[in-house]
Each structure stands twice: as structure tokens, then as C-alpha cells.
Amino acid sequence: MLSNREGQRVPEVTFRVRRVDSWQDVTTNDLFSGKTVVAFSLPGAFTPTCSSSHVPRYNQLADAFKSHGVDEIVCISVNDSFVMNEWQEDQQAWNLTFLPDGNGEFTEGMGMLVEKSDLGFGRRSWRYSMLVRDGVIEKMFIEPEVAGDPFDVSDADTMLAYLAPGASRVVDAAVFSRKGCPHCTRAKQALTNAGIAFEELVLNRDYSDRTLRAVADRTTFPQVFINGMHIGGADDLEAWLRARQAA
């Protein structure tokens, strides 16, 4: 049975962290004392769900967490510091602190150390997230104890909804553009002026015209998508933003 430690202090542990070319000791007190911290733990660096969903979304929503009083977002795994450093580089997850619990001491103290010997992993962390205020665990989201690697409640959106209930949904935007397109520039500026972060995909660098026809059934630029909805071109985007502001 996994432990829910809400209302308790985090375990007192010293982590061995490799920074640049030297070892440093980082204590639990260094990480959590006097701060509001969101921490999430996962089975292993470079593993599929951890790399495709868990880490990227926390990294993406870092500004939203900070706007609601979170000082730091920590990713914990039972891996050594070299592996964690390489994984952070691979993920470009610079909004997060990657914490190597190489000996599993913190994870064991949390009651989250589980056997994954059937996968050749040895002992690893169960997947969970927690909100910690000045070293005391306020809330934990622990994945259900079922076979496999469930990923239902420890995600960034669930934690953000707990932290800021009723807050507007974070807008996810993508712009399919091409070089030299003035309407693309106008759309990107409109999103920037509205305070909406976006990902830009450039024709012949990130996608082909066939891809654009497949996903949008369009051949003109830009094509803007927001929260899974196809908005359209620059004029359509400006209309959507006006309606959003009026709502």
C-alpha cells in the first residue's frame, strides 16, 4: 500500500548533484524550506510517458504555476545525476529542477519506492506529484495501484487545477507558418499582444504542405490552432481574440 503523507514533512535527505564539473550536496532543507514547491516523481529518465507527457507539460506550465505562488518545480527520479542532467538537456526543460535520487532514499522515505525488477529497473519511484509548503506536504496525487504505469492524476494540469481552482484554462496555441509571410507575422504578433505563448512550425523545416492539408485542409498561411481547435488565418485569429476579450 502506497503512503499518502499529506500533513507530514518531506523526508530529510541529502542529494548528490553534479553541476558543471563538480559534486554538490543539496539537502531537503535547501529545496523546500521557506518555499512553495511542486514536486513530481516518476519511474525513470528517458522513459516514454515521462519524456512525452509528464516532464514537458510541467515545463510548459511553469509560468502558470509561478503566477499562483509556486517558487520551484522539481522532477524527482531514482537515477544518478549524470543521467538526470542529460535528460534535462534532451528535454530542454530549463523551467524545472531535475533532482537525482540515485540511492532511492527520498523515494523510500516518501513510501513510494516500488519494485520494477520485471523491467530490469530494480527499485524505482511510483508516479506521483505533491504540493509542498515550507517542507510540509499539503497535497499528494498518487497514481492508482494498478498494473503497468498509470498516468491519470499526477499530471501538471491536475496539480494546477488544485492550486488555482476556477482559473482560466491555459491556452495552448500553435502557428503553422512559412518564411516571408506577412500574415504569419501579424498572427504571431496578435498572439504575443494577447499574452498567449505559442509554438511556431515553419513550412519545409517542421512540416510539409501535405501535412498542412492533412491537419487543416488548407493551403494558405498562417493556420492557427488553439486548444485543439482550428482557428484559421490571421483574420480569423483576430476575430477569435476579439470575441475572447468580450466574453
N, C-alpha and C positions, 0 to 999 in steps of 0.2 A: 504494500500500500504506500503510495507516494505521500509525502508530507506537505501539508499546507501550513506555512509558517507565518501567516498574517498576524500582525501584532508583535512579532518577535524581532530581535535584532539579527542582522545578517551575520554569518559565521566570521570569526576573526582569523584571517588568513593573510599570509604574505605571498604575493605572486612574484615570480621571477620573469622579468620582462626584458627583452632585448631591444634596445633603442640605438639606432645607428650602428655603432661598433662596440657597445659596452652593455653589461648587465646592470639592471636596476631593480631594487626591491620596491614593490608597490603594495601597500597594505590596504586592508579593507577600510581602515580609517581614512586613508588618503582618498579613496574613491567615493565614499558615502557620507562622511562626516560633514554636517552643515550644509548638505546639498539635497536637491530633489533629483533622483536618478531613476531612469527607466532602464532596466536590465532585461535582456532576454538570453536564454541559453538553448543550445541546440546540439545535435549529436556529433557533428564534425565539420571541419573546414572542407570546402570544395565539394561537399555532398550536394545532390540535386536540389532538394527543396530549400535547403539552407542558402544556396547560391542563387537560385532562380526567384525566390519569393521572400524568404524571411529577412535576410540582410538588405536586399535592395529597397524594400518598402520602408523599413525603418530609416534607412539613409535618405530616402526621398522625402519622408515626412519630418525630418529633423527640425526644420524651421517651424512647422506647426506645433511640435512638441515644445520647443523653446518659447513660443509665443504664449504657451499656457503654463509657464513656470518651470519647465524641466531644464536642469543645468547640464546634464550629460546623458547620453545613451550608450549603454555598454553591451557589447556582444561577448558572451562567455562560451568557451568550448573546452573540452578536455583534449587539448592539443598543445604542442610546445610553441614557444614564442616565434621561432623561425617560420613555422607553418602559418601561424596567425598573421604574421607580418606579410608573408607572400599572398595570403588570401585577401587581406585588405587591399593590397596593391592591385590584385587581379580584379577585385570588385570596384575599385576606385571609391571605396566607402569612407571618405575622409570626414564625414559628419559623425562617425561613430568611433568609440573607443573599443578596440579589439583586445580582449583580456584572455591570456593563456592560462588555463587552469590545468597545467600539464600533469600534475600528480592527482588531480581529481579531489583535492582536499576541500575546496569551496563547495563543489558539487555534492560531495558526500555530506558535508555539514548542512547543506540545504535539504538533504534527504532525497536527492534527485539522481544519485549515481545508480545506473542500471547496467545489467549485463547485455552486451551486444556481441558476445563471442561467436554466435552463429554467423555473423557477418565478418568475422576476423577483426573486429574493432576493439575487443576487450571490454573494459568498463567505460562507459560514456555517460553523458548527461541526457536525461529525459528532456523533452522540449517544453519550455515554459517561459513565461515573462512575469515581471513584477515591477511594481512602483515602490520605491524606497525613499522615505523622507528622513533625513538625518540619521541614517543607519537602521531605521525601523521599517519593516515591510508592511506597507499599508494594504496592498492588493496583490494577489497572485492569480495568474491564468495558467492553469496546468492542463496540458493535453490529456484527453481520456486514456485510460489504461487499456488499450486495445492493441491487437497485433499490428505490426508494421510501424510506420512513422506518421501518426496523425498530426495534422496541422489545421486546426479549426479555431482555436481561441487565443493562441499566443502571438498572433499577428499584430502588426503595428496599428491597423485600423481599429481593432477591438480595444487596444490599450488607449488610443486617442479618444475613442468614444467614452470610455470610463473617465478619463481625465477631464474631458470637456463635453459633458452631455449637452445635447442641444446645439452644439456648434455646427456651423455650416460645413457641408461635406467639402473636403479638399478637392480642388479642381485638378484633374489630370488632362493635360492638353498635348496634342501632337500636331505638327505642321508638316505636311508634305510640300516641299518647295523645289525650286530649281534655281540655278545660278542666274543672276541678271534679271530676275523677275521683280518688277516694282510693286506688284500687288502682294507678293510674298513679303516684301519689306513692310508694306502697310499692315498686313495681318499680324506680323510679329510685333510691330510697334504697338498695335492695338492691345494685344495680349499683355505686353510689358506695362503699358499705361494702366491696365486694369489690375495689375499686380498678380497676374496669372503666370506661373512658371510653365514652360513648355519644352518639349523635345522636338528638335528640327531634324527631319530626314530629307536629305538632298538627293535629287534625281541623279542617277548613274554613279552615285557614291554609296548610298544606303539602300536604294531600291531602283527598279526599272519601271518603264511606263506600263508594262504588263502588270506589275504589282499594283500600281495605282488603279488601273482599270478593274482589277480583281477585287480590291477592297472598297473602292468608292464609285466605280462605274463612271469615272470622269477622266478627261484628258487635259483639263485646264488647271492652272496653278494660281494660288495655293489650294490645297484641300486640308481643311482643319477638322480635327476630331476632338471632342471634349467628353470625358466620362463615358466613352463607348458610343457616343452619338456623332454621326456625321453632320457637321455644321455647314460645310461648303467652302466657298471662297471668301475673299476679303469683305465684300459687301454683306454676305450672309453672316459673317462673324460680327461685323459692326452692328447689324440688326440684333443679333443674339445678345451682345453685350448691352445694348440699349434696353432690351426687354428685361435682362437680368438686373440692371440698375433700377428699373422702375418697379420691379416686383417687391 
